[in-house]
Each structure stands twice: as C-alpha cells, then as structure tokens.
Amino acid sequence: MVDLTALNEAQRAAVVYNEGPALVIAGAGSGKTRVITYKLAHLVDQGWNPQRLYALTFTNKAAGEMRSRVSEMLGESIAYRLRMGTFHSICGRILRRYAPLLGYSQDYSIYDTSDTKALIRNCIKELDLSDKNYTPTRVLKRISDAKNMLISP
C-alpha cells in the first residue's frame, strides 16, 4: 500500500481523486512529479492495469524522474509497463502504433528543428532561391503562419 503521509493536503486530494481523468497544474517546485508518481502507484494499488495508465509531462528530466520514482515505489517490472514520458514521446508512440489505421507507414521520421532547417536549406538551394531572401528561419515562420491559418500546402 502506498503511504500518502508524505503528501500535503492538495497533493493527497489529487492522488486519491478517482472520478475520471485528472489534470495537475501547478508551479515549478510544487510537487507535480511527486503527485503524478504517487497517483500512478495509488492506481496500481487500487487494481488498475499499469498498461492502461498514461503519465505525461513536459520534459525528459521530469519523465525520467517519474519513472525512477515509480520504479522505487512499485518495482522495475511494473514501472516498465506504465506509459510514462513527455507529450512528444507518448504522442509519437501513439501515432506510430496507429499510423496504419490512418493509411500511413509506421516507419516515418519526426524531424527536430535542426533537421527541418537543413531540409528547408536544401529546398532553397534546389529551387535556386536567394538564401538572403529565403532563410530557413523565415521560411519556417511562413509555414507556421500558414498552418495556424489552416492553409494547406
């Protein structure tokens, strides 16, 4: 059984809440990772299947800390079965898993900023455009603006 005495009142309330999905919003250093960690352990203690639980955070550091703490509380084998990670990593796994249902291959690549800028740089060169008028940063800004206005390619 998970010992909740190390939590303050607000943290404990978030951990024991079980009426549906929960969103924890709090400032830096307020114990968000602690709440999520205890929440996962509490749900597993309550009989929830670890493979049906998702824990999302913003940073790799927080995700690693969360996994480490859950491993300490529940053991490595249970922690391994939980789906924990950053929004990007979890969503990437979901997209890869269900890509065939959308008519896409599972072996696609996700470009980071430097990959994207390199590709844009190559396109500018291939189209023989002026790299003074068409910088990768400027082109990416225009693409972003178009996407935000729902303008397709």
Chimera marker file (.cmm) of the C-alpha trace (Angstrom):
<marker_set name="trace">
<marker id="1" x="0.000" y="0.000" z="0.000" r="1" g="1" b="0" radius="0.5"/>
<marker id="2" x="1.308" y="3.449" z="-0.942" r="1" g="1" b="0" radius="0.5"/>
<marker id="3" x="1.974" y="5.680" z="2.068" r="1" g="1" b="0" radius="0.5"/>
<marker id="4" x="0.378" y="9.079" z="1.333" r="1" g="1" b="0" radius="0.5"/>
<marker id="5" x="1.548" y="10.785" z="4.540" r="1" g="1" b="0" radius="0.5"/>
<marker id="6" x="4.456" y="12.458" z="2.711" r="1" g="1" b="0" radius="0.5"/>
<marker id="7" x="1.956" y="14.478" z="0.648" r="1" g="1" b="0" radius="0.5"/>
<marker id="8" x="0.332" y="17.771" z="1.592" r="1" g="1" b="0" radius="0.5"/>
<marker id="9" x="-3.476" y="18.088" z="1.558" r="1" g="1" b="0" radius="0.5"/>
<marker id="10" x="-3.776" y="19.335" z="-2.046" r="1" g="1" b="0" radius="0.5"/>
<marker id="11" x="-1.372" y="16.682" z="-3.325" r="1" g="1" b="0" radius="0.5"/>
<marker id="12" x="-3.198" y="13.923" z="-1.447" r="1" g="1" b="0" radius="0.5"/>
<marker id="13" x="-6.551" y="15.105" z="-2.864" r="1" g="1" b="0" radius="0.5"/>
<marker id="14" x="-5.153" y="14.901" z="-6.413" r="1" g="1" b="0" radius="0.5"/>
<marker id="15" x="-3.705" y="11.435" z="-5.788" r="1" g="1" b="0" radius="0.5"/>
<marker id="16" x="-6.868" y="9.866" z="-4.346" r="1" g="1" b="0" radius="0.5"/>
<marker id="17" x="-9.264" y="11.528" z="-6.813" r="1" g="1" b="0" radius="0.5"/>
<marker id="18" x="-10.666" y="8.732" z="-8.967" r="1" g="1" b="0" radius="0.5"/>
<marker id="19" x="-13.734" y="10.070" z="-10.776" r="1" g="1" b="0" radius="0.5"/>
<marker id="20" x="-12.086" y="10.284" z="-14.202" r="1" g="1" b="0" radius="0.5"/>
<marker id="21" x="-9.059" y="11.858" z="-15.902" r="1" g="1" b="0" radius="0.5"/>
<marker id="22" x="-7.065" y="14.295" z="-13.801" r="1" g="1" b="0" radius="0.5"/>
<marker id="23" x="-5.030" y="17.301" z="-14.869" r="1" g="1" b="0" radius="0.5"/>
<marker id="24" x="-2.443" y="18.621" z="-12.418" r="1" g="1" b="0" radius="0.5"/>
<marker id="25" x="-1.441" y="22.241" z="-12.970" r="1" g="1" b="0" radius="0.5"/>
<marker id="26" x="0.970" y="23.815" z="-10.518" r="1" g="1" b="0" radius="0.5"/>
<marker id="27" x="4.050" y="26.000" z="-10.423" r="1" g="1" b="0" radius="0.5"/>
<marker id="28" x="7.682" y="24.970" z="-10.539" r="1" g="1" b="0" radius="0.5"/>
<marker id="29" x="8.846" y="23.040" z="-7.485" r="1" g="1" b="0" radius="0.5"/>
<marker id="30" x="5.323" y="22.483" z="-6.158" r="1" g="1" b="0" radius="0.5"/>
<marker id="31" x="5.431" y="18.691" z="-6.406" r="1" g="1" b="0" radius="0.5"/>
<marker id="32" x="3.725" y="17.877" z="-9.734" r="1" g="1" b="0" radius="0.5"/>
<marker id="33" x="6.057" y="14.962" z="-10.442" r="1" g="1" b="0" radius="0.5"/>
<marker id="34" x="5.535" y="13.716" z="-6.895" r="1" g="1" b="0" radius="0.5"/>
<marker id="35" x="1.737" y="13.848" z="-7.334" r="1" g="1" b="0" radius="0.5"/>
<marker id="36" x="1.861" y="12.001" z="-10.650" r="1" g="1" b="0" radius="0.5"/>
<marker id="37" x="4.220" y="9.385" z="-9.221" r="1" g="1" b="0" radius="0.5"/>
<marker id="38" x="2.036" y="8.765" z="-6.184" r="1" g="1" b="0" radius="0.5"/>
<marker id="39" x="-1.085" y="8.803" z="-8.353" r="1" g="1" b="0" radius="0.5"/>
<marker id="40" x="0.316" y="6.036" z="-10.552" r="1" g="1" b="0" radius="0.5"/>
<marker id="41" x="1.341" y="3.967" z="-7.535" r="1" g="1" b="0" radius="0.5"/>
<marker id="42" x="-2.051" y="4.536" z="-5.898" r="1" g="1" b="0" radius="0.5"/>
<marker id="43" x="-3.940" y="3.477" z="-9.037" r="1" g="1" b="0" radius="0.5"/>
<marker id="44" x="-1.857" y="0.302" z="-9.349" r="1" g="1" b="0" radius="0.5"/>
<marker id="45" x="-2.547" y="-0.389" z="-5.650" r="1" g="1" b="0" radius="0.5"/>
<marker id="46" x="-6.252" y="0.042" z="-6.403" r="1" g="1" b="0" radius="0.5"/>
<marker id="47" x="-6.055" y="-2.694" z="-9.045" r="1" g="1" b="0" radius="0.5"/>
<marker id="48" x="-5.633" y="-0.660" z="-12.221" r="1" g="1" b="0" radius="0.5"/>
<marker id="49" x="-3.734" y="-2.381" z="-15.031" r="1" g="1" b="0" radius="0.5"/>
<marker id="50" x="-0.411" y="-0.497" z="-15.420" r="1" g="1" b="0" radius="0.5"/>
<marker id="51" x="-0.599" y="-0.869" z="-19.206" r="1" g="1" b="0" radius="0.5"/>
<marker id="52" x="-3.774" y="1.254" z="-19.235" r="1" g="1" b="0" radius="0.5"/>
<marker id="53" x="-2.186" y="4.190" z="-17.427" r="1" g="1" b="0" radius="0.5"/>
<marker id="54" x="-0.546" y="7.164" z="-19.117" r="1" g="1" b="0" radius="0.5"/>
<marker id="55" x="1.518" y="9.831" z="-17.373" r="1" g="1" b="0" radius="0.5"/>
<marker id="56" x="2.519" y="12.837" z="-19.471" r="1" g="1" b="0" radius="0.5"/>
<marker id="57" x="4.970" y="15.568" z="-18.604" r="1" g="1" b="0" radius="0.5"/>
<marker id="58" x="6.779" y="18.322" z="-20.478" r="1" g="1" b="0" radius="0.5"/>
<marker id="59" x="10.447" y="17.489" z="-20.012" r="1" g="1" b="0" radius="0.5"/>
<marker id="60" x="12.637" y="14.424" z="-20.413" r="1" g="1" b="0" radius="0.5"/>
<marker id="61" x="14.103" y="15.197" z="-16.986" r="1" g="1" b="0" radius="0.5"/>
<marker id="62" x="10.666" y="15.056" z="-15.307" r="1" g="1" b="0" radius="0.5"/>
<marker id="63" x="9.758" y="11.883" z="-17.244" r="1" g="1" b="0" radius="0.5"/>
<marker id="64" x="12.997" y="10.200" z="-16.159" r="1" g="1" b="0" radius="0.5"/>
<marker id="65" x="12.473" y="11.287" z="-12.562" r="1" g="1" b="0" radius="0.5"/>
<marker id="66" x="8.903" y="9.999" z="-12.650" r="1" g="1" b="0" radius="0.5"/>
<marker id="67" x="9.984" y="6.608" z="-13.997" r="1" g="1" b="0" radius="0.5"/>
<marker id="68" x="12.741" y="6.358" z="-11.397" r="1" g="1" b="0" radius="0.5"/>
<marker id="69" x="10.385" y="7.183" z="-8.514" r="1" g="1" b="0" radius="0.5"/>
<marker id="70" x="7.700" y="4.777" z="-9.722" r="1" g="1" b="0" radius="0.5"/>
<marker id="71" x="10.345" y="2.055" z="-10.072" r="1" g="1" b="0" radius="0.5"/>
<marker id="72" x="11.361" y="2.638" z="-6.446" r="1" g="1" b="0" radius="0.5"/>
<marker id="73" x="7.749" y="2.519" z="-5.255" r="1" g="1" b="0" radius="0.5"/>
<marker id="74" x="6.356" y="-0.328" z="-7.358" r="1" g="1" b="0" radius="0.5"/>
<marker id="75" x="9.366" y="-2.141" z="-8.790" r="1" g="1" b="0" radius="0.5"/>
<marker id="76" x="11.003" y="-2.074" z="-12.201" r="1" g="1" b="0" radius="0.5"/>
<marker id="77" x="8.686" y="-4.642" z="-13.811" r="1" g="1" b="0" radius="0.5"/>
<marker id="78" x="5.543" y="-2.618" z="-13.076" r="1" g="1" b="0" radius="0.5"/>
<marker id="79" x="7.173" y="0.717" z="-13.938" r="1" g="1" b="0" radius="0.5"/>
<marker id="80" x="8.196" y="-0.722" z="-17.320" r="1" g="1" b="0" radius="0.5"/>
<marker id="81" x="4.540" y="-1.496" z="-18.128" r="1" g="1" b="0" radius="0.5"/>
<marker id="82" x="3.365" y="2.063" z="-17.396" r="1" g="1" b="0" radius="0.5"/>
<marker id="83" x="3.256" y="4.547" z="-20.264" r="1" g="1" b="0" radius="0.5"/>
<marker id="84" x="5.261" y="7.498" z="-18.988" r="1" g="1" b="0" radius="0.5"/>
<marker id="85" x="7.019" y="10.193" z="-20.937" r="1" g="1" b="0" radius="0.5"/>
<marker id="86" x="6.862" y="13.613" z="-22.485" r="1" g="1" b="0" radius="0.5"/>
<marker id="87" x="3.866" y="14.736" z="-24.510" r="1" g="1" b="0" radius="0.5"/>
<marker id="88" x="6.012" y="14.409" z="-27.632" r="1" g="1" b="0" radius="0.5"/>
<marker id="89" x="7.315" y="10.904" z="-26.902" r="1" g="1" b="0" radius="0.5"/>
<marker id="90" x="3.942" y="9.477" z="-25.870" r="1" g="1" b="0" radius="0.5"/>
<marker id="91" x="2.111" y="11.052" z="-28.811" r="1" g="1" b="0" radius="0.5"/>
<marker id="92" x="4.861" y="9.825" z="-31.135" r="1" g="1" b="0" radius="0.5"/>
<marker id="93" x="4.348" y="6.271" z="-29.857" r="1" g="1" b="0" radius="0.5"/>
<marker id="94" x="0.580" y="6.542" z="-30.293" r="1" g="1" b="0" radius="0.5"/>
<marker id="95" x="0.956" y="7.906" z="-33.830" r="1" g="1" b="0" radius="0.5"/>
<marker id="96" x="3.430" y="5.191" z="-34.765" r="1" g="1" b="0" radius="0.5"/>
<marker id="97" x="1.180" y="2.462" z="-33.346" r="1" g="1" b="0" radius="0.5"/>
<marker id="98" x="-1.950" y="3.643" z="-35.148" r="1" g="1" b="0" radius="0.5"/>
<marker id="99" x="-0.356" y="5.043" z="-38.339" r="1" g="1" b="0" radius="0.5"/>
<marker id="100" x="-1.573" y="2.093" z="-40.470" r="1" g="1" b="0" radius="0.5"/>
<marker id="101" x="-5.179" y="2.838" z="-39.478" r="1" g="1" b="0" radius="0.5"/>
<marker id="102" x="-4.666" y="6.294" z="-40.994" r="1" g="1" b="0" radius="0.5"/>
<marker id="103" x="-3.088" y="4.898" z="-44.150" r="1" g="1" b="0" radius="0.5"/>
<marker id="104" x="0.486" y="5.770" z="-43.148" r="1" g="1" b="0" radius="0.5"/>
<marker id="105" x="3.557" y="3.639" z="-42.600" r="1" g="1" b="0" radius="0.5"/>
<marker id="106" x="4.881" y="3.056" z="-39.078" r="1" g="1" b="0" radius="0.5"/>
<marker id="107" x="8.445" y="3.838" z="-40.137" r="1" g="1" b="0" radius="0.5"/>
<marker id="108" x="8.089" y="7.581" z="-40.616" r="1" g="1" b="0" radius="0.5"/>
<marker id="109" x="10.582" y="10.083" z="-39.207" r="1" g="1" b="0" radius="0.5"/>
<marker id="110" x="9.903" y="13.020" z="-36.933" r="1" g="1" b="0" radius="0.5"/>
<marker id="111" x="12.181" y="15.946" z="-37.694" r="1" g="1" b="0" radius="0.5"/>
<marker id="112" x="13.572" y="18.156" z="-34.977" r="1" g="1" b="0" radius="0.5"/>
<marker id="113" x="14.315" y="21.842" z="-35.580" r="1" g="1" b="0" radius="0.5"/>
<marker id="114" x="17.818" y="21.290" z="-36.956" r="1" g="1" b="0" radius="0.5"/>
<marker id="115" x="16.590" y="18.530" z="-39.327" r="1" g="1" b="0" radius="0.5"/>
<marker id="116" x="13.796" y="20.804" z="-40.537" r="1" g="1" b="0" radius="0.5"/>
<marker id="117" x="16.109" y="23.762" z="-41.126" r="1" g="1" b="0" radius="0.5"/>
<marker id="118" x="18.552" y="21.538" z="-43.034" r="1" g="1" b="0" radius="0.5"/>
<marker id="119" x="15.712" y="20.295" z="-45.255" r="1" g="1" b="0" radius="0.5"/>
<marker id="120" x="14.491" y="23.869" z="-45.877" r="1" g="1" b="0" radius="0.5"/>
<marker id="121" x="18.071" y="24.939" z="-46.660" r="1" g="1" b="0" radius="0.5"/>
<marker id="122" x="18.313" y="22.118" z="-49.234" r="1" g="1" b="0" radius="0.5"/>
<marker id="123" x="14.964" y="23.097" z="-50.776" r="1" g="1" b="0" radius="0.5"/>
<marker id="124" x="16.058" y="26.739" z="-51.073" r="1" g="1" b="0" radius="0.5"/>
<marker id="125" x="19.266" y="25.637" z="-52.781" r="1" g="1" b="0" radius="0.5"/>
<marker id="126" x="17.480" y="23.135" z="-55.071" r="1" g="1" b="0" radius="0.5"/>
<marker id="127" x="14.956" y="25.792" z="-56.138" r="1" g="1" b="0" radius="0.5"/>
<marker id="128" x="17.859" y="28.198" z="-56.760" r="1" g="1" b="0" radius="0.5"/>
<marker id="129" x="16.345" y="30.825" z="-54.474" r="1" g="1" b="0" radius="0.5"/>
<marker id="130" x="18.323" y="33.588" z="-52.816" r="1" g="1" b="0" radius="0.5"/>
<marker id="131" x="19.475" y="32.418" z="-49.395" r="1" g="1" b="0" radius="0.5"/>
<marker id="132" x="19.487" y="36.071" z="-48.334" r="1" g="1" b="0" radius="0.5"/>
<marker id="133" x="15.748" y="36.480" z="-49.049" r="1" g="1" b="0" radius="0.5"/>
<marker id="134" x="14.791" y="32.925" z="-48.108" r="1" g="1" b="0" radius="0.5"/>
<marker id="135" x="16.414" y="31.936" z="-44.830" r="1" g="1" b="0" radius="0.5"/>
<marker id="136" x="15.320" y="28.682" z="-43.201" r="1" g="1" b="0" radius="0.5"/>
<marker id="137" x="14.033" y="30.606" z="-40.180" r="1" g="1" b="0" radius="0.5"/>
<marker id="138" x="11.938" y="32.947" z="-42.345" r="1" g="1" b="0" radius="0.5"/>
<marker id="139" x="10.539" y="30.074" z="-44.440" r="1" g="1" b="0" radius="0.5"/>
<marker id="140" x="9.663" y="28.069" z="-41.320" r="1" g="1" b="0" radius="0.5"/>
<marker id="141" x="7.883" y="31.136" z="-39.891" r="1" g="1" b="0" radius="0.5"/>
<marker id="142" x="5.801" y="31.452" z="-43.074" r="1" g="1" b="0" radius="0.5"/>
<marker id="143" x="4.955" y="27.746" z="-42.985" r="1" g="1" b="0" radius="0.5"/>
<marker id="144" x="3.959" y="28.030" z="-39.325" r="1" g="1" b="0" radius="0.5"/>
<marker id="145" x="1.796" y="31.085" z="-40.061" r="1" g="1" b="0" radius="0.5"/>
<marker id="146" x="0.069" y="29.250" z="-42.917" r="1" g="1" b="0" radius="0.5"/>
<marker id="147" x="-0.605" y="26.203" z="-40.706" r="1" g="1" b="0" radius="0.5"/>
<marker id="148" x="-2.012" y="28.447" z="-37.968" r="1" g="1" b="0" radius="0.5"/>
<marker id="149" x="-4.399" y="29.947" z="-40.567" r="1" g="1" b="0" radius="0.5"/>
<marker id="150" x="-5.327" y="26.386" z="-41.697" r="1" g="1" b="0" radius="0.5"/>
<marker id="151" x="-3.836" y="26.972" z="-45.153" r="1" g="1" b="0" radius="0.5"/>
<marker id="152" x="-2.801" y="23.654" z="-46.684" r="1" g="1" b="0" radius="0.5"/>
<marker id="153" x="0.240" y="23.224" z="-48.959" r="1" g="1" b="0" radius="0.5"/>
<link id1="1" id2="2" r="1" g="1" b="0" radius="0.2"/>
<link id1="2" id2="3" r="1" g="1" b="0" radius="0.2"/>
<link id1="3" id2="4" r="1" g="1" b="0" radius="0.2"/>
<link id1="4" id2="5" r="1" g="1" b="0" radius="0.2"/>
<link id1="5" id2="6" r="1" g="1" b="0" radius="0.2"/>
<link id1="6" id2="7" r="1" g="1" b="0" radius="0.2"/>
<link id1="7" id2="8" r="1" g="1" b="0" radius="0.2"/>
<link id1="8" id2="9" r="1" g="1" b="0" radius="0.2"/>
<link id1="9" id2="10" r="1" g="1" b="0" radius="0.2"/>
<link id1="10" id2="11" r="1" g="1" b="0" radius="0.2"/>
<link id1="11" id2="12" r="1" g="1" b="0" radius="0.2"/>
<link id1="12" id2="13" r="1" g="1" b="0" radius="0.2"/>
<link id1="13" id2="14" r="1" g="1" b="0" radius="0.2"/>
<link id1="14" id2="15" r="1" g="1" b="0" radius="0.2"/>
<link id1="15" id2="16" r="1" g="1" b="0" radius="0.2"/>
<link id1="16" id2="17" r="1" g="1" b="0" radius="0.2"/>
<link id1="17" id2="18" r="1" g="1" b="0" radius="0.2"/>
<link id1="18" id2="19" r="1" g="1" b="0" radius="0.2"/>
<link id1="19" id2="20" r="1" g="1" b="0" radius="0.2"/>
<link id1="20" id2="21" r="1" g="1" b="0" radius="0.2"/>
<link id1="21" id2="22" r="1" g="1" b="0" radius="0.2"/>
<link id1="22" id2="23" r="1" g="1" b="0" radius="0.2"/>
<link id1="23" id2="24" r="1" g="1" b="0" radius="0.2"/>
<link id1="24" id2="25" r="1" g="1" b="0" radius="0.2"/>
<link id1="25" id2="26" r="1" g="1" b="0" radius="0.2"/>
<link id1="26" id2="27" r="1" g="1" b="0" radius="0.2"/>
<link id1="27" id2="28" r="1" g="1" b="0" radius="0.2"/>
<link id1="28" id2="29" r="1" g="1" b="0" radius="0.2"/>
<link id1="29" id2="30" r="1" g="1" b="0" radius="0.2"/>
<link id1="30" id2="31" r="1" g="1" b="0" radius="0.2"/>
<link id1="31" id2="32" r="1" g="1" b="0" radius="0.2"/>
<link id1="32" id2="33" r="1" g="1" b="0" radius="0.2"/>
<link id1="33" id2="34" r="1" g="1" b="0" radius="0.2"/>
<link id1="34" id2="35" r="1" g="1" b="0" radius="0.2"/>
<link id1="35" id2="36" r="1" g="1" b="0" radius="0.2"/>
<link id1="36" id2="37" r="1" g="1" b="0" radius="0.2"/>
<link id1="37" id2="38" r="1" g="1" b="0" radius="0.2"/>
<link id1="38" id2="39" r="1" g="1" b="0" radius="0.2"/>
<link id1="39" id2="40" r="1" g="1" b="0" radius="0.2"/>
<link id1="40" id2="41" r="1" g="1" b="0" radius="0.2"/>
<link id1="41" id2="42" r="1" g="1" b="0" radius="0.2"/>
<link id1="42" id2="43" r="1" g="1" b="0" radius="0.2"/>
<link id1="43" id2="44" r="1" g="1" b="0" radius="0.2"/>
<link id1="44" id2="45" r="1" g="1" b="0" radius="0.2"/>
<link id1="45" id2="46" r="1" g="1" b="0" radius="0.2"/>
<link id1="46" id2="47" r="1" g="1" b="0" radius="0.2"/>
<link id1="47" id2="48" r="1" g="1" b="0" radius="0.2"/>
<link id1="48" id2="49" r="1" g="1" b="0" radius="0.2"/>
<link id1="49" id2="50" r="1" g="1" b="0" radius="0.2"/>
<link id1="50" id2="51" r="1" g="1" b="0" radius="0.2"/>
<link id1="51" id2="52" r="1" g="1" b="0" radius="0.2"/>
<link id1="52" id2="53" r="1" g="1" b="0" radius="0.2"/>
<link id1="53" id2="54" r="1" g="1" b="0" radius="0.2"/>
<link id1="54" id2="55" r="1" g="1" b="0" radius="0.2"/>
<link id1="55" id2="56" r="1" g="1" b="0" radius="0.2"/>
<link id1="56" id2="57" r="1" g="1" b="0" radius="0.2"/>
<link id1="57" id2="58" r="1" g="1" b="0" radius="0.2"/>
<link id1="58" id2="59" r="1" g="1" b="0" radius="0.2"/>
<link id1="59" id2="60" r="1" g="1" b="0" radius="0.2"/>
<link id1="60" id2="61" r="1" g="1" b="0" radius="0.2"/>
<link id1="61" id2="62" r="1" g="1" b="0" radius="0.2"/>
<link id1="62" id2="63" r="1" g="1" b="0" radius="0.2"/>
<link id1="63" id2="64" r="1" g="1" b="0" radius="0.2"/>
<link id1="64" id2="65" r="1" g="1" b="0" radius="0.2"/>
<link id1="65" id2="66" r="1" g="1" b="0" radius="0.2"/>
<link id1="66" id2="67" r="1" g="1" b="0" radius="0.2"/>
<link id1="67" id2="68" r="1" g="1" b="0" radius="0.2"/>
<link id1="68" id2="69" r="1" g="1" b="0" radius="0.2"/>
<link id1="69" id2="70" r="1" g="1" b="0" radius="0.2"/>
<link id1="70" id2="71" r="1" g="1" b="0" radius="0.2"/>
<link id1="71" id2="72" r="1" g="1" b="0" radius="0.2"/>
<link id1="72" id2="73" r="1" g="1" b="0" radius="0.2"/>
<link id1="73" id2="74" r="1" g="1" b="0" radius="0.2"/>
<link id1="74" id2="75" r="1" g="1" b="0" radius="0.2"/>
<link id1="75" id2="76" r="1" g="1" b="0" radius="0.2"/>
<link id1="76" id2="77" r="1" g="1" b="0" radius="0.2"/>
<link id1="77" id2="78" r="1" g="1" b="0" radius="0.2"/>
<link id1="78" id2="79" r="1" g="1" b="0" radius="0.2"/>
<link id1="79" id2="80" r="1" g="1" b="0" radius="0.2"/>
<link id1="80" id2="81" r="1" g="1" b="0" radius="0.2"/>
<link id1="81" id2="82" r="1" g="1" b="0" radius="0.2"/>
<link id1="82" id2="83" r="1" g="1" b="0" radius="0.2"/>
<link id1="83" id2="84" r="1" g="1" b="0" radius="0.2"/>
<link id1="84" id2="85" r="1" g="1" b="0" radius="0.2"/>
<link id1="85" id2="86" r="1" g="1" b="0" radius="0.2"/>
<link id1="86" id2="87" r="1" g="1" b="0" radius="0.2"/>
<link id1="87" id2="88" r="1" g="1" b="0" radius="0.2"/>
<link id1="88" id2="89" r="1" g="1" b="0" radius="0.2"/>
<link id1="89" id2="90" r="1" g="1" b="0" radius="0.2"/>
<link id1="90" id2="91" r="1" g="1" b="0" radius="0.2"/>
<link id1="91" id2="92" r="1" g="1" b="0" radius="0.2"/>
<link id1="92" id2="93" r="1" g="1" b="0" radius="0.2"/>
<link id1="93" id2="94" r="1" g="1" b="0" radius="0.2"/>
<link id1="94" id2="95" r="1" g="1" b="0" radius="0.2"/>
<link id1="95" id2="96" r="1" g="1" b="0" radius="0.2"/>
<link id1="96" id2="97" r="1" g="1" b="0" radius="0.2"/>
<link id1="97" id2="98" r="1" g="1" b="0" radius="0.2"/>
<link id1="98" id2="99" r="1" g="1" b="0" radius="0.2"/>
<link id1="99" id2="100" r="1" g="1" b="0" radius="0.2"/>
<link id1="100" id2="101" r="1" g="1" b="0" radius="0.2"/>
<link id1="101" id2="102" r="1" g="1" b="0" radius="0.2"/>
<link id1="102" id2="103" r="1" g="1" b="0" radius="0.2"/>
<link id1="103" id2="104" r="1" g="1" b="0" radius="0.2"/>
<link id1="104" id2="105" r="1" g="1" b="0" radius="0.2"/>
<link id1="105" id2="106" r="1" g="1" b="0" radius="0.2"/>
<link id1="106" id2="107" r="1" g="1" b="0" radius="0.2"/>
<link id1="107" id2="108" r="1" g="1" b="0" radius="0.2"/>
<link id1="108" id2="109" r="1" g="1" b="0" radius="0.2"/>
<link id1="109" id2="110" r="1" g="1" b="0" radius="0.2"/>
<link id1="110" id2="111" r="1" g="1" b="0" radius="0.2"/>
<link id1="111" id2="112" r="1" g="1" b="0" radius="0.2"/>
<link id1="112" id2="113" r="1" g="1" b="0" radius="0.2"/>
<link id1="113" id2="114" r="1" g="1" b="0" radius="0.2"/>
<link id1="114" id2="115" r="1" g="1" b="0" radius="0.2"/>
<link id1="115" id2="116" r="1" g="1" b="0" radius="0.2"/>
<link id1="116" id2="117" r="1" g="1" b="0" radius="0.2"/>
<link id1="117" id2="118" r="1" g="1" b="0" radius="0.2"/>
<link id1="118" id2="119" r="1" g="1" b="0" radius="0.2"/>
<link id1="119" id2="120" r="1" g="1" b="0" radius="0.2"/>
<link id1="120" id2="121" r="1" g="1" b="0" radius="0.2"/>
<link id1="121" id2="122" r="1" g="1" b="0" radius="0.2"/>
<link id1="122" id2="123" r="1" g="1" b="0" radius="0.2"/>
<link id1="123" id2="124" r="1" g="1" b="0" radius="0.2"/>
<link id1="124" id2="125" r="1" g="1" b="0" radius="0.2"/>
<link id1="125" id2="126" r="1" g="1" b="0" radius="0.2"/>
<link id1="126" id2="127" r="1" g="1" b="0" radius="0.2"/>
<link id1="127" id2="128" r="1" g="1" b="0" radius="0.2"/>
<link id1="128" id2="129" r="1" g="1" b="0" radius="0.2"/>
<link id1="129" id2="130" r="1" g="1" b="0" radius="0.2"/>
<link id1="130" id2="131" r="1" g="1" b="0" radius="0.2"/>
<link id1="131" id2="132" r="1" g="1" b="0" radius="0.2"/>
<link id1="132" id2="133" r="1" g="1" b="0" radius="0.2"/>
<link id1="133" id2="134" r="1" g="1" b="0" radius="0.2"/>
<link id1="134" id2="135" r="1" g="1" b="0" radius="0.2"/>
<link id1="135" id2="136" r="1" g="1" b="0" radius="0.2"/>
<link id1="136" id2="137" r="1" g="1" b="0" radius="0.2"/>
<link id1="137" id2="138" r="1" g="1" b="0" radius="0.2"/>
<link id1="138" id2="139" r="1" g="1" b="0" radius="0.2"/>
<link id1="139" id2="140" r="1" g="1" b="0" radius="0.2"/>
<link id1="140" id2="141" r="1" g="1" b="0" radius="0.2"/>
<link id1="141" id2="142" r="1" g="1" b="0" radius="0.2"/>
<link id1="142" id2="143" r="1" g="1" b="0" radius="0.2"/>
<link id1="143" id2="144" r="1" g="1" b="0" radius="0.2"/>
<link id1="144" id2="145" r="1" g="1" b="0" radius="0.2"/>
<link id1="145" id2="146" r="1" g="1" b="0" radius="0.2"/>
<link id1="146" id2="147" r="1" g="1" b="0" radius="0.2"/>
<link id1="147" id2="148" r="1" g="1" b="0" radius="0.2"/>
<link id1="148" id2="149" r="1" g="1" b="0" radius="0.2"/>
<link id1="149" id2="150" r="1" g="1" b="0" radius="0.2"/>
<link id1="150" id2="151" r="1" g="1" b="0" radius="0.2"/>
<link id1="151" id2="152" r="1" g="1" b="0" radius="0.2"/>
<link id1="152" id2="153" r="1" g="1" b="0" radius="0.2"/>
</marker_set>
